[in-house]
Amino acid sequence: MFSHVFKSPDGGSLFSAQLDPMLVLLASVVACGVGLAAAAIPARMDPVQAIRA
């Protein structure tokens, strides 16, 4: 499903990249979870203090 053939300068196939749809889904869920956790958990320090530390 998620396959793409990369072409070399002469037009031949360089290599084939195949991605499993479940791997794409899992990576998306993990990325969304990390983003939501980072947004939901407020920083415990003042932003200026965190940059200086």
N, C-alpha and C positions, 0 to 999 in steps of 0.2 A: 504494500500500500504506500508507505512512505519511502520510496526508492528514487534515487536520482543518480544519473551517470555523469560524472565530471569529465569534461573534455580537455585534452591536452592541446597545445597550440596547433598541432597538425590535424586536429579533428577527431583523433582516435580517443577511445575511452581511457581515462587515466585510472580511475577506480570507481567502484560502485559503493554507495553508502546506503545501507538499509536500516531503517529505524522501526522497532517494534512499536505498534500503537499503544500498548500498555506502558511502555517505557516513557513515551511522550506524555501520556496521561499522568503517570506517577511523578514525573519531573515537574509538571504544571501544578499539581496539587501541593507538592512540597514547596515550590516557589511561592505559591499563594499563601500557604500556611506561615511561612517565614515572614512574608511581607505583612500579613495581618497581625502576627505576634509582635513584630517590631513597631507597628503603629498603635497597638492596643496597650502595650506595656510602656507606661511613661518613664522617662529618664528620671533617675533618682537624684541626679545632680543638676545644678544650674548649668545651662548650656555653655556659658563662658567658663565656668570651673571645669567642665568636662573637656573642653578644648585645651585648656592650660595644663591639665593633668597628664 
